[in-house]
Amino acid sequence: MAEAGFYSVATGEDDADAAKCFLCGKELDGWEADDDPWGEHKSHAAKCAFVQLGKKEDELLLSEMLSVVKQYMVNEVKHVAEVTKEKIDERAKLVKRQCMTRK
């Protein structure tokens, strides 16, 4: 699983085999014993940069590894920006309600 970019995100018995790609964020569960992690990853997230390389981490050239790291960082920044925007929007709604009740 890890060679195909997945790490465990299981939280209990209901999703004991839940896994998420470190790069594209695709989450999969319900794994069967004969499932091919690379094949499943490709069929559910063909645009994932890690899938497109089609290599294990230790087979990547330096330039390929740097490309993966760059994409990971871009994805993380986008995620942080989305979370921050949601927090700002919630705070703005609260301030607006407070202002409206003061009138």
VMD Tcl script that builds the backbone (N, CA, C; Angstrom):
set m [mol new atoms 309]
animate dup $m
set s [atomselect $m all]
$s set {name element resname resid chain x y z} {
  {N N MET 1 A 0.835 -1.193 0.000}
  {CA C MET 1 A 0.000 0.000 0.000}
  {C C MET 1 A 0.879 1.255 0.000}
  {N N ALA 2 A 1.863 1.280 0.876}
  {CA C ALA 2 A 2.723 2.457 0.986}
  {C C ALA 2 A 3.488 2.710 -0.310}
  {N N GLU 3 A 3.906 1.650 -0.987}
  {CA C GLU 3 A 4.633 1.830 -2.244}
  {C C GLU 3 A 3.788 2.532 -3.291}
  {N N ALA 4 A 2.468 2.403 -3.196}
  {CA C ALA 4 A 1.560 3.058 -4.136}
  {C C ALA 4 A 1.126 4.431 -3.631}
  {N N GLY 5 A 1.744 4.897 -2.541}
  {CA C GLY 5 A 1.484 6.244 -2.051}
  {C C GLY 5 A 0.471 6.357 -0.936}
  {N N PHE 6 A -0.026 5.222 -0.445}
  {CA C PHE 6 A -1.084 5.255 0.565}
  {C C PHE 6 A -0.549 5.154 1.987}
  {N N TYR 7 A -1.261 5.817 2.894}
  {CA C TYR 7 A -1.023 5.644 4.328}
  {C C TYR 7 A -2.375 5.457 4.997}
  {N N SER 8 A -2.377 4.842 6.154}
  {CA C SER 8 A -3.622 4.509 6.846}
  {C C SER 8 A -4.283 5.753 7.437}
  {N N VAL 9 A -5.601 5.844 7.244}
  {CA C VAL 9 A -6.409 6.891 7.881}
  {C C VAL 9 A -7.560 6.249 8.649}
  {N N ALA 10 A -7.386 4.982 8.991}
  {CA C ALA 10 A -8.413 4.239 9.724}
  {C C ALA 10 A -8.643 4.876 11.087}
  {N N THR 11 A -9.925 4.923 11.479}
  {CA C THR 11 A -10.275 5.490 12.784}
  {C C THR 11 A -11.016 4.495 13.661}
  {N N GLY 12 A -11.339 3.343 13.108}
  {CA C GLY 12 A -12.068 2.343 13.880}
  {C C GLY 12 A -12.373 1.122 13.049}
  {N N GLU 13 A -13.299 0.307 13.539}
  {CA C GLU 13 A -13.637 -0.935 12.845}
  {C C GLU 13 A -14.362 -0.697 11.529}
  {N N ASP 14 A -15.148 0.385 11.453}
  {CA C ASP 14 A -15.927 0.645 10.242}
  {C C ASP 14 A -15.056 0.960 9.033}
  {N N ASP 15 A -13.888 1.497 9.271}
  {CA C ASP 15 A -12.999 1.846 8.163}
  {C C ASP 15 A -11.573 1.355 8.431}
  {N N ALA 16 A -11.476 0.148 8.943}
  {CA C ALA 16 A -10.184 -0.402 9.382}
  {C C ALA 16 A -9.131 -0.435 8.281}
  {N N ASP 17 A -9.562 -0.446 7.024}
  {CA C ASP 17 A -8.594 -0.510 5.933}
  {C C ASP 17 A -8.550 0.781 5.118}
  {N N ALA 18 A -9.093 1.859 5.652}
  {CA C ALA 18 A -9.099 3.129 4.926}
  {C C ALA 18 A -7.670 3.630 4.733}
  {N N ALA 19 A -7.386 4.070 3.520}
  {CA C ALA 19 A -6.058 4.575 3.184}
  {C C ALA 19 A -6.205 5.822 2.326}
  {N N LYS 20 A -5.206 6.693 2.415}
  {CA C LYS 20 A -5.234 7.964 1.692}
  {C C LYS 20 A -3.891 8.177 1.002}
  {N N CYS 21 A -3.937 8.699 -0.212}
  {CA C CYS 21 A -2.706 9.013 -0.931}
  {C C CYS 21 A -2.077 10.266 -0.326}
  {N N PHE 22 A -0.784 10.195 -0.084}
  {CA C PHE 22 A -0.082 11.329 0.508}
  {C C PHE 22 A -0.039 12.531 -0.428}
  {N N LEU 23 A -0.211 12.308 -1.730}
  {CA C LEU 23 A -0.058 13.387 -2.692}
  {C C LEU 23 A -1.387 13.940 -3.195}
  {N N CYS 24 A -2.241 13.079 -3.720}
  {CA C CYS 24 A -3.498 13.569 -4.291}
  {C C CYS 24 A -4.635 13.608 -3.285}
  {N N GLY 25 A -4.470 12.910 -2.161}
  {CA C GLY 25 A -5.498 12.930 -1.125}
  {C C GLY 25 A -6.637 11.953 -1.341}
  {N N LYS 26 A -6.567 11.134 -2.382}
  {CA C LYS 26 A -7.628 10.158 -2.652}
  {C C LYS 26 A -7.707 9.152 -1.512}
  {N N GLU 27 A -8.918 8.977 -0.975}
  {CA C GLU 27 A -9.134 7.999 0.093}
  {C C GLU 27 A -9.866 6.793 -0.469}
  {N N LEU 28 A -9.391 5.612 -0.100}
  {CA C LEU 28 A -10.011 4.359 -0.527}
  {C C LEU 28 A -10.148 3.440 0.674}
  {N N ASP 29 A -11.226 2.664 0.673}
  {CA C ASP 29 A -11.401 1.637 1.703}
  {C C ASP 29 A -12.086 0.443 1.065}
  {N N GLY 30 A -12.363 -0.563 1.849}
  {CA C GLY 30 A -12.989 -1.765 1.302}
  {C C GLY 30 A -12.021 -2.599 0.482}
  {N N TRP 31 A -10.773 -2.604 0.869}
  {CA C TRP 31 A -9.749 -3.341 0.136}
  {C C TRP 31 A -9.984 -4.845 0.226}
  {N N GLU 32 A -9.788 -5.514 -0.886}
  {CA C GLU 32 A -9.846 -6.969 -0.952}
  {C C GLU 32 A -8.414 -7.506 -0.934}
  {N N ALA 33 A -8.252 -8.746 -0.513}
  {CA C ALA 33 A -6.917 -9.345 -0.399}
  {C C ALA 33 A -6.156 -9.337 -1.723}
  {N N ASP 34 A -6.886 -9.460 -2.836}
  {CA C ASP 34 A -6.213 -9.521 -4.131}
  {C C ASP 34 A -6.181 -8.180 -4.863}
  {N N ASP 35 A -6.576 -7.090 -4.211}
  {CA C ASP 35 A -6.522 -5.766 -4.836}
  {C C ASP 35 A -5.069 -5.347 -5.057}
  {N N ASP 36 A -4.841 -4.709 -6.182}
  {CA C ASP 36 A -3.525 -4.161 -6.506}
  {C C ASP 36 A -3.542 -2.673 -6.156}
  {N N PRO 37 A -2.804 -2.240 -5.139}
  {CA C PRO 37 A -2.833 -0.831 -4.737}
  {C C PRO 37 A -2.518 0.138 -5.877}
  {N N TRP 38 A -1.526 -0.186 -6.709}
  {CA C TRP 38 A -1.212 0.690 -7.840}
  {C C TRP 38 A -2.390 0.761 -8.815}
  {N N GLY 39 A -2.975 -0.396 -9.107}
  {CA C GLY 39 A -4.112 -0.431 -10.031}
  {C C GLY 39 A -5.307 0.326 -9.489}
  {N N GLU 40 A -5.592 0.150 -8.207}
  {CA C GLU 40 A -6.710 0.865 -7.580}
  {C C GLU 40 A -6.455 2.366 -7.565}
  {N N HIS 41 A -5.226 2.737 -7.238}
  {CA C HIS 41 A -4.878 4.155 -7.202}
  {C C HIS 41 A -5.063 4.766 -8.588}
  {N N LYS 42 A -4.551 4.076 -9.599}
  {CA C LYS 42 A -4.655 4.578 -10.969}
  {C C LYS 42 A -6.106 4.656 -11.435}
  {N N SER 43 A -6.920 3.672 -11.073}
  {CA C SER 43 A -8.308 3.671 -11.546}
  {C C SER 43 A -9.159 4.737 -10.856}
  {N N HIS 44 A -8.774 5.132 -9.646}
  {CA C HIS 44 A -9.559 6.123 -8.904}
  {C C HIS 44 A -8.961 7.528 -8.933}
  {N N ALA 45 A -7.684 7.638 -9.296}
  {CA C ALA 45 A -7.024 8.949 -9.297}
  {C C ALA 45 A -5.933 8.981 -10.368}
  {N N ALA 46 A -6.352 8.812 -11.609}
  {CA C ALA 46 A -5.398 8.722 -12.715}
  {C C ALA 46 A -4.548 9.981 -12.874}
  {N N LYS 47 A -5.043 11.115 -12.400}
  {CA C LYS 47 A -4.294 12.367 -12.549}
  {C C LYS 47 A -3.283 12.598 -11.428}
  {N N CYS 48 A -3.223 11.707 -10.454}
  {CA C CYS 48 A -2.261 11.837 -9.358}
  {C C CYS 48 A -0.840 11.810 -9.940}
  {N N ALA 49 A -0.038 12.798 -9.580}
  {CA C ALA 49 A 1.329 12.884 -10.104}
  {C C ALA 49 A 2.166 11.671 -9.711}
  {N N PHE 50 A 1.921 11.113 -8.526}
  {CA C PHE 50 A 2.669 9.935 -8.088}
  {C C PHE 50 A 2.289 8.725 -8.940}
  {N N VAL 51 A 1.012 8.573 -9.229}
  {CA C VAL 51 A 0.543 7.473 -10.082}
  {C C VAL 51 A 1.122 7.616 -11.480}
  {N N GLN 52 A 1.128 8.838 -11.990}
  {CA C GLN 52 A 1.625 9.056 -13.345}
  {C C GLN 52 A 3.101 8.700 -13.491}
  {N N LEU 53 A 3.867 8.874 -12.416}
  {CA C LEU 53 A 5.271 8.461 -12.472}
  {C C LEU 53 A 5.382 6.944 -12.552}
  {N N GLY 54 A 4.493 6.240 -11.851}
  {CA C GLY 54 A 4.445 4.782 -11.911}
  {C C GLY 54 A 5.670 4.073 -11.355}
  {N N LYS 55 A 6.331 4.721 -10.392}
  {CA C LYS 55 A 7.532 4.132 -9.805}
  {C C LYS 55 A 7.431 4.128 -8.291}
  {N N LYS 56 A 8.115 3.167 -7.681}
  {CA C LYS 56 A 8.244 3.174 -6.230}
  {C C LYS 56 A 9.132 4.351 -5.842}
  {N N GLU 57 A 8.969 4.793 -4.606}
  {CA C GLU 57 A 9.744 5.948 -4.141}
  {C C GLU 57 A 11.247 5.765 -4.338}
  {N N ASP 58 A 11.755 4.584 -4.030}
  {CA C ASP 58 A 13.206 4.372 -4.127}
  {C C ASP 58 A 13.698 4.208 -5.564}
  {N N GLU 59 A 12.787 4.230 -6.531}
  {CA C GLU 59 A 13.160 4.153 -7.943}
  {C C GLU 59 A 13.137 5.520 -8.624}
  {N N LEU 60 A 12.667 6.533 -7.907}
  {CA C LEU 60 A 12.537 7.860 -8.504}
  {C C LEU 60 A 13.895 8.521 -8.700}
  {N N LEU 61 A 14.026 9.217 -9.820}
  {CA C LEU 61 A 15.190 10.058 -10.036}
  {C C LEU 61 A 15.052 11.287 -9.146}
  {N N LEU 62 A 16.137 11.975 -8.903}
  {CA C LEU 62 A 16.090 13.162 -8.053}
  {C C LEU 62 A 15.089 14.178 -8.588}
  {N N SER 63 A 15.109 14.412 -9.888}
  {CA C SER 63 A 14.187 15.389 -10.478}
  {C C SER 63 A 12.733 14.965 -10.282}
  {N N GLU 64 A 12.466 13.669 -10.356}
  {CA C GLU 64 A 11.107 13.169 -10.142}
  {C C GLU 64 A 10.699 13.325 -8.681}
  {N N MET 65 A 11.618 13.024 -7.779}
  {CA C MET 65 A 11.327 13.169 -6.352}
  {C C MET 65 A 11.055 14.634 -6.014}
  {N N LEU 66 A 11.851 15.530 -6.556}
  {CA C LEU 66 A 11.643 16.954 -6.305}
  {C C LEU 66 A 10.303 17.418 -6.867}
  {N N SER 67 A 9.903 16.871 -7.995}
  {CA C SER 67 A 8.597 17.195 -8.569}
  {C C SER 67 A 7.474 16.734 -7.647}
  {N N VAL 68 A 7.618 15.538 -7.081}
  {CA C VAL 68 A 6.618 15.013 -6.141}
  {C C VAL 68 A 6.570 15.881 -4.890}
  {N N VAL 69 A 7.730 16.235 -4.363}
  {CA C VAL 69 A 7.783 17.078 -3.164}
  {C C VAL 69 A 7.144 18.435 -3.442}
  {N N LYS 70 A 7.438 19.000 -4.599}
  {CA C LYS 70 A 6.850 20.291 -4.977}
  {C C LYS 70 A 5.330 20.186 -5.033}
  {N N GLN 71 A 4.813 19.141 -5.668}
  {CA C GLN 71 A 3.362 18.971 -5.769}
  {C C GLN 71 A 2.745 18.779 -4.396}
  {N N TYR 72 A 3.422 18.033 -3.532}
  {CA C TYR 72 A 2.938 17.838 -2.161}
  {C C TYR 72 A 2.827 19.181 -1.449}
  {N N MET 73 A 3.852 20.005 -1.585}
  {CA C MET 73 A 3.848 21.309 -0.920}
  {C C MET 73 A 2.752 22.213 -1.475}
  {N N VAL 74 A 2.559 22.196 -2.781}
  {CA C VAL 74 A 1.484 22.981 -3.396}
  {C C VAL 74 A 0.133 22.529 -2.850}
  {N N ASN 75 A -0.076 21.219 -2.785}
  {CA C ASN 75 A -1.340 20.689 -2.263}
  {C C ASN 75 A -1.550 21.089 -0.810}
  {N N GLU 76 A -0.496 21.036 0.004}
  {CA C GLU 76 A -0.605 21.411 1.415}
  {C C GLU 76 A -0.945 22.888 1.567}
  {N N VAL 77 A -0.302 23.749 0.780}
  {CA C VAL 77 A -0.585 25.185 0.845}
  {C C VAL 77 A -2.031 25.452 0.443}
  {N N LYS 78 A -2.506 24.778 -0.602}
  {CA C LYS 78 A -3.906 24.942 -1.015}
  {C C LYS 78 A -4.850 24.515 0.096}
  {N N HIS 79 A -4.538 23.409 0.752}
  {CA C HIS 79 A -5.386 22.918 1.840}
  {C C HIS 79 A -5.408 23.916 2.995}
  {N N VAL 80 A -4.253 24.405 3.384}
  {CA C VAL 80 A -4.179 25.383 4.479}
  {C C VAL 80 A -4.944 26.647 4.096}
  {N N ALA 81 A -4.830 27.078 2.851}
  {CA C ALA 81 A -5.552 28.265 2.390}
  {C C ALA 81 A -7.063 28.049 2.464}
  {N N GLU 82 A -7.533 26.870 2.065}
  {CA C GLU 82 A -8.967 26.569 2.129}
  {C C GLU 82 A -9.471 26.572 3.565}
  {N N VAL 83 A -8.728 25.940 4.458}
  {CA C VAL 83 A -9.121 25.887 5.870}
  {C C VAL 83 A -9.128 27.291 6.465}
  {N N THR 84 A -8.111 28.076 6.147}
  {CA C THR 84 A -8.030 29.444 6.657}
  {C C THR 84 A -9.186 30.282 6.138}
  {N N LYS 85 A -9.522 30.136 4.862}
  {CA C LYS 85 A -10.647 30.885 4.289}
  {C C LYS 85 A -11.945 30.521 4.989}
  {N N GLU 86 A -12.146 29.237 5.245}
  {CA C GLU 86 A -13.358 28.805 5.952}
  {C C GLU 86 A -13.431 29.432 7.340}
  {N N LYS 87 A -12.311 29.476 8.049}
  {CA C LYS 87 A -12.285 30.082 9.382}
  {C C LYS 87 A -12.579 31.577 9.312}
  {N N ILE 88 A -12.003 32.244 8.325}
  {CA C ILE 88 A -12.248 33.680 8.158}
  {C C ILE 88 A -13.708 33.934 7.827}
  {N N ASP 89 A -14.278 33.122 6.940}
  {CA C ASP 89 A -15.691 33.273 6.582}
  {C C ASP 89 A -16.588 33.089 7.797}
  {N N GLU 90 A -16.298 32.087 8.616}
  {CA C GLU 90 A -17.095 31.853 9.827}
  {C C GLU 90 A -16.971 33.027 10.791}
  {N N ARG 91 A -15.771 33.528 10.954}
  {CA C ARG 91 A -15.551 34.667 11.849}
  {C C ARG 91 A -16.269 35.903 11.315}
  {N N ALA 92 A -16.236 36.108 10.003}
  {CA C ALA 92 A -16.917 37.253 9.395}
  {C C ALA 92 A -18.422 37.176 9.628}
  {N N LYS 93 A -18.990 35.982 9.517}
  {CA C LYS 93 A -20.425 35.811 9.778}
  {C C LYS 93 A -20.754 36.157 11.225}
  {N N LEU 94 A -19.912 35.723 12.138}
  {CA C LEU 94 A -20.121 36.007 13.554}
  {C C LEU 94 A -20.057 37.506 13.822}
  {N N VAL 95 A -19.066 38.173 13.281}
  {CA C VAL 95 A -18.930 39.621 13.472}
  {C C VAL 95 A -20.121 40.350 12.864}
  {N N LYS 96 A -20.566 39.907 11.703}
  {CA C LYS 96 A -21.723 40.532 11.055}
  {C C LYS 96 A -22.958 40.389 11.933}
  {N N ARG 97 A -23.171 39.189 12.490}
  {CA C ARG 97 A -24.325 38.985 13.378}
  {C C ARG 97 A -24.228 39.883 14.608}
  {N N GLN 98 A -23.039 40.002 15.157}
  {CA C GLN 98 A -22.850 40.854 16.330}
  {C C GLN 98 A -23.138 42.313 15.994}
  {N N CYS 99 A -22.697 42.754 14.840}
  {CA C CYS 99 A -22.953 44.138 14.418}
  {C C CYS 99 A -24.439 44.379 14.203}
  {N N MET 100 A -25.115 43.395 13.637}
  {CA C MET 100 A -26.549 43.542 13.348}
  {C C MET 100 A -27.363 43.594 14.640}
  {N N THR 101 A -26.936 42.892 15.666}
  {CA C THR 101 A -27.693 42.890 16.923}
  {C C THR 101 A -27.451 44.157 17.735}
  {N N ARG 102 A -26.416 44.904 17.430}
  {CA C ARG 102 A -26.109 46.140 18.150}
  {C C ARG 102 A -26.899 47.325 17.626}
  {N N LYS 103 A -27.490 47.204 16.476}
  {CA C LYS 103 A -28.226 48.336 15.875}
  {C C LYS 103 A -29.502 48.619 16.592}
}
mol reanalyze $m
mol bondsrecalc $m
mol representation Tube
mol addrep $m
